[in-house]
Structures are given as C-alpha cells and as structure tokens.
Amino acid sequence: MPVTTAVVTGAAKGIGLAIAERLISEEAHVIAFDRDADGLSAAASRLGECYEPLVGDVGEWDDHERAAAAAEAAGDLRWWVNNAGVDWVSAAHEATPEHIEQGLRVLLNGPVYGGAVAVRHMLHRRTGSIVNISSVQGIAAYPRYYVYDIAKAGVLMATKSIAVDYAPFGIRANAVLPGCIETPMTYETLDPRLPREEALRREGEQAPMLRVGQPHEIAEVVAFLLSDRAAFVTGAGLVADGGTSARVYPFPPLDLDSL
Ligand SMILES: NC(=O)c1ccc[n+]([C@@H]2O[C@H](COP(=O)([O-])OP(=O)(O)OC[C@H]3O[C@@H](n4cnc5c(N)ncnc54)[C@H](O)[C@@H]3O)[C@@H](O)[C@H]2O)c1
C-alpha cells in the first residue's frame, strides 16, 4: 500500500509543526512547507525522514506545485493542510495598499493557491482531504485586525467552494477555526512587560474555558477532519476555541461557590 503523503504549510513551528507531528504518528509522510529554513532543519533533525522539509513561500504558486510534486514523489498525496499565516495588525485607517497586499498574499492567496494546487493533484485519484486553518476571527472581528479578519473569512469560503465543487469527486475540504493558541505567533502579541505565564493566563481569560489552547489540540481536530473518520464531513468550519465564539460579551464566569 503506498504511503499517504500530506503537505502541511507553516510546518516549521506552532500549530503547523504540531499537525505534522500528529500526521506522522498516523504513518503519513509529511512535506513540511515553510519559509523558515532553520526552523525546518531543527524539526527535521528531531522528527526524522517522515518529515520532509521544503523551503518555500505560500504566496508563490510554483512553491505549492513543488510541494505537490514532492508529495507525489514520496507516495499518494491524500492530505493537504493550508496552515501558514502571519499576525497582521491594522485598523482600516492605518492600512496602506502595500500592507494590505502583503497580508492577503500570505493569509488569503496562500490557502487559495494551496487549495487549487491540491485539488488538481488529487482529482485523478478521486480521493483527498484538505483542511484550511481559518480562525474565530473569520466569523467575528477582533479590534485592529482588518486584513487578517477579512482573509480568515475568505479562507472559510475557499473551503466551502472546494467542498461543493469536488464532493462528487471524492475530495473533501474543511476548515478549523482556532481561538487563542499558545504558539510563537501568540508570544509576539503578549504584553512584554508581563512574565509570559501571566500574560498567557490573562489572554486565556478571553475564553470561557479560561485558558489558551495548545497546538496539539488543534492538530487533533485537523487529523480527524483529514481522516476517513470524518468521511461524511465536508464544507464544515469547526471552531476549536475554548468556547470563545459561543459568547456574546465577556461576562465573568458563574460564581458556583456562592450557590
Ligand atoms: N496562534 C493562534 O492563536 C491562532 C489562532 C487562530 C488561527 N491561527 C492560525 O493558525 C495558523 C498557524 O499559526 P501559528 O500560531 O502556529 O503561527 P506561528 O507564527 O507560530 O507559525 C506560523 C508558521 O508559518 C510560517 N509562514 C509564515 N509565512 C509564511 C509564508 N509566506 N510561506 C511559508 N511559510 C510561512 C512561519 O515561518 C511559521 O513557521 C495561522 O494561519 C494562524 O493565522 C492561529
């Protein structure tokens, strides 16, 4: 039986690295596609030959093609995860055309290119599963995330579009919408005046679960959606956010001790 291969973008660290590790635990060969060559090398020396680094930029169509070709050379390309992203802060009045284009290039073009290349390579086998990493910010806006929020909403629609067009041909596409997850991206957003643990604790208070999530908790959801365990699931946006998007306003938790 040929090896199942998976392309995972942004797999050098954070959520993408956790996804790569999770898929390797399911015997997949992972094409770890990231622009961070040093990060890829460090992960490769730890994870071994099932983690195949590919230095590239998700804003470049040809780099997606290179990733697909590497996956086909190693086995059957069945899984594709568009995960790479950047924290991109601006309100509309601050955003310049260059800032908008640079942000959309990674956050929106990346998954849109990746999805298009993935289906072209999956169609002949009439099977495949794509997962796009959107965000809770794809369904509700966070202050000063104009470009990011727009891109993440677009990622959700790119998912549904592929799901609808290719469901009859055995290809599924789903999105995961994480809340705040402890990754290098999140570290960059924390208040530098606070010890990291305290800053993370405060960040976690935005979720009804009163904590931030961990990368492996997103990887678990991705692995489920990719697998045949989710055989009847396509076009879905699955929130994994500790309840964040279920709440209208940040009310304090119930005081059950006083009852
Ligand atoms: N961390 C969170 O709280 C959170 C919440 C919701 C959604 N997300 C989304 O999850 C995804 C992963 O985020 P993370 O927190 O792990 O981020 P991270 O910054 O920790 O890791 C992102 C990875 O993507 C790579 N990358 C960035 N731009 C790239 C490009 N142009 N080409 C190739 N690789 C590129 C980076 O080198 C890095 O290895 C992103 O799409 C992010 O928007 C994160």
The ligand as an ORCA input file, in Angstrom:
! r2SCAN-3c Opt
* xyz 0 1
  N      -1.919     31.119     17.414
  C      -3.202     31.459     17.447
  O      -3.728     31.912     18.481
  C      -4.057     31.300     16.210
  C      -5.449     31.476     16.333
  C      -6.250     31.323     15.209
  C      -5.689     30.989     13.993
  N      -4.339     30.829     13.894
  C      -3.793     30.489     12.593
  O      -3.087     29.277     12.684
  C      -2.050     29.252     11.715
  C      -0.729     28.915     12.383
  O      -0.458     29.923     13.338
  P       0.651     29.765     14.472
  O       0.099     30.423     15.671
  O       1.131     28.371     14.544
  O       1.775     30.735     13.861
  P       3.379     30.695     14.014
  O       3.842     32.067     13.663
  O       3.745     30.146     15.325
  O       3.787     29.700     12.846
  C       3.471     30.043     11.504
  C       4.405     29.324     10.550
  O       4.057     29.764      9.223
  C       5.258     30.071      8.520
  N       4.987     31.053      7.471
  C       4.623     32.340      7.626
  N       4.516     32.940      6.442
  C       4.845     32.021      5.501
  C       4.942     32.045      4.082
  N       4.712     33.171      3.382
  N       5.295     30.915      3.440
  C       5.573     29.794      4.136
  N       5.513     29.714      5.477
  C       5.146     30.812      6.151
  C       6.214     30.607      9.586
  O       7.560     30.534      9.178
  C       5.878     29.699     10.773
  O       6.681     28.536     10.786
  C      -2.063     30.626     11.042
  O      -2.792     30.566      9.836
  C      -2.793     31.481     12.055
  O      -3.399     32.600     11.454
  C      -3.516     30.967     14.978
*
